């Protein structure tokens, strides 16, 4: 096993960040490749817009709500690597299993299983990464990790687009993603061998709070509002195809384009966050709120512009909100803190997905108004939360 050990540069902490980033690169390549097809695939099996959106919303809700459970168990048992492996196993292999789905009900169950697996492993991964933030900065650590997984999220849909352009079908695309599943699992094994106890990477104060305080709960509430207006790609893809803005072959390309923008946004926002926390967060949320009008009111070019803002929204979710949590972590409850925070986020996501799915068929204007107002409502909550933080932070 010693032969597997590696160190990039002079920082084992950053090596761990990069190693887990590679895991997430192949992981995102898998399930974002699947996400590029899920909405259209379910439509071919007979599902309508409401079913597609609600399935995605319930999946995201479970993917966030169950994080509090896995986080609590991880803190109580200390078996964070075991929980991480179980979570990745379910999260990854549910995607190629979609190739075997014979109806939309089975497809929906597999989508839910993938999100549940993600819920199990997310708090433990974010908590393990938090031990590296004392040396490298919260924004930069989560920005680099997100940039790597967003790189995978860009490559996955491009692979699927290539399959579709070569006249392959959705089932072939799902089956092909088994390759990235195996690569993600292999990278995770390397991470476990090289860093069996990530807590040893800690330098300085990386869990600054003594308990869950008011700022933590305000940040959670603001994040839930933000989530309510950030809809899943399943509904976006459904809109692109049914509104005849693009053909089915182009929907993975739109997702790849957006996540590519998210790679750049994650690195830029992560670096800026370490210098100016609150202004960076507020500007990112305001830009994200511009997505819905462009995506649901315009044609090809407008949707393309909207996908840039959608990429910024996901960079905000995956980089800035993680950094926000890391800034109010209570020592000894890191896993629970991340899990509980994203449980609240999941409530917002579920609410938004249900409303969006129902409004889509009734009034596009009402859908847009709801999404924009929900995201902008998070701004004052983030401002108040920052003011509630103890000055020592």
Secondary structure, 3 states (H helix, E strand, C coil): CHHHCCCCCCCHHHHHHHHHHHHHHHHHHHHHHHHHHHHHHHHHCCCCHHHHHHHHHHHHHHHHHCHHHHHHHHHHHCCHHHHHHHHHHHHHHHHHHHHHCCCHHHHHHHHHHHHHHHHHHHHHHHHHHHCCHHHHCHHHHHHHHHHHHHHHHHHHHHHHHHHHHCCCCHHHHHHHCHHHHHHHHHHHHHHHHHCCCHHHHCCCCCCCECCCCHHHHHHHHHHHHHHHCCCCHHHHHHHHHHCCCCCHHHHHHHHHHHHHHHHHHHHHHHHHHHHCHHHHHHHHHHHHCCHHHHHHHCCHHHHHHHHHHHHHHHHHHHHHHHHHHHCCCECCCHHHHHHHHHHHHHHHHHHHHHHHHHHHCCCHHHHHHHHHHHHHHHHHHHHHHHHHCCCCC
